[in-house]
Amino acid sequence: MCACNPVEIRYNVDKELFASSKLHQPFVLKGYDIGPCVEKWSVKYLCSEGADKVATAHVSESPNMNFIDKNFSYKKMKFSTLVQRASEQVHEEYFTTPTEYYYFRSLGEDVRKKASNINEQFPALSNDINFPDLITDGHFFSSVLRIASAGMQLWTHYDVMDNFLIQVSGQKRVVLFPPTDALFLYLKGDKSEIVDIDNPDLNKYPLFAKATKFQCILQPGDVLFIPALWFHNVVSLEFGIAVNVFWRELDESYYDAKDVYGNKDLVPAARSMDIVNRALKVLDALPGPYKDFYARKIIAHIEDKALAK
Ligand SMILES: O=C(O)CCC(=O)C(=O)O
């Protein structure tokens, strides 16, 4: 049993209230008309609409894909092959052991310079989907097509932008943790080191016991609001298709101009991290116990001066 808090469910969201940031908590928006994609996006339709495209998929023998063991590889294939294979994989919990799990997230035309935009990469598909009418004009950043085979679990991570995750087909479990849990999640960059959040090794990760889990099961047609910096871990309970839309809540100048994924730390945060790393090098000049003592003093100082009270 999961000691989880349910993610709030809403059937209506007031645009002004949303824009005022008063709703900066995850919620599942139900009953929003996301368009004909829910009925139209069958495997056959997707294969025909993206038939000529080449796609790069994450492929793994483990359902629990993660960057810590790097237990997946990137494989290039025809988009239609990817959709076909991803849809055919059966998760062992249900039937038999699959040989491969697939995960696809669309990328921009120039993967290093441009963020994904499904209007450009999948123009025919983009006509079938309505994004929630809640994003402030001019703040849009990217739209990403995501395809996952049954059982696929995506590592716990945060993004620096607000995000609507629009579930088009298949059920999906999403577990979220608030940004204030950052110290309990053993971060490596934007990802948590804890790969198995359902059976965590609490000897290795004792602080994880303090984390606050929020959970929802997305159904086709549901839209999940994932605010910037909220950690999320996603399990596709079935073969699933989703689109997510990222947008910038803050002024553009806060964001790294080279960020095409929406996950590079904000410019002042990245600069602060560089300065901390330089400070740590300075501290290295001290013998062990002195270094430890001053490191603790610095932690106390940061806690006092920078954490929200
Ligand atoms: O649903 C997925 O496949 C992943 C969602 C995700 O990580 C995101 O929306 O940022």
The ligand as an SDF file (V2000), in Angstrom:
LIG
                    3D

 10  9  0  0  0  0  0  0  0  0999 V2000
    4.5590   10.8660  -19.0380 O   0  0  0  0  0  0  0  0  0  0  0  0
    5.7370   10.7250  -19.3300 C   0  0  0  0  0  0  0  0  0  0  0  0
    6.1020    9.8970  -20.1410 O   0  0  0  0  0  0  0  0  0  0  0  0
    6.7710   11.5880  -18.7070 C   0  0  0  0  0  0  0  0  0  0  0  0
    6.2460   12.8950  -18.2430 C   0  0  0  0  0  0  0  0  0  0  0  0
    7.3180   13.8300  -17.8330 C   0  0  0  0  0  0  0  0  0  0  0  0
    8.3680   13.4890  -17.3950 O   0  0  0  0  0  0  0  0  0  0  0  0
    7.0240   15.2260  -17.9420 C   0  0  0  0  0  0  0  0  0  0  0  0
    5.9040   15.5860  -18.3410 O   0  0  0  0  0  0  0  0  0  0  0  0
    7.9240   16.0480  -17.6330 O   0  0  0  0  0  0  0  0  0  0  0  0
  1  2  2  0
  2  3  1  0
  2  4  1  0
  4  5  1  0
  5  6  1  0
  6  7  2  0
  6  8  1  0
  8  9  2  0
  8 10  1  0
M  END
$$$$
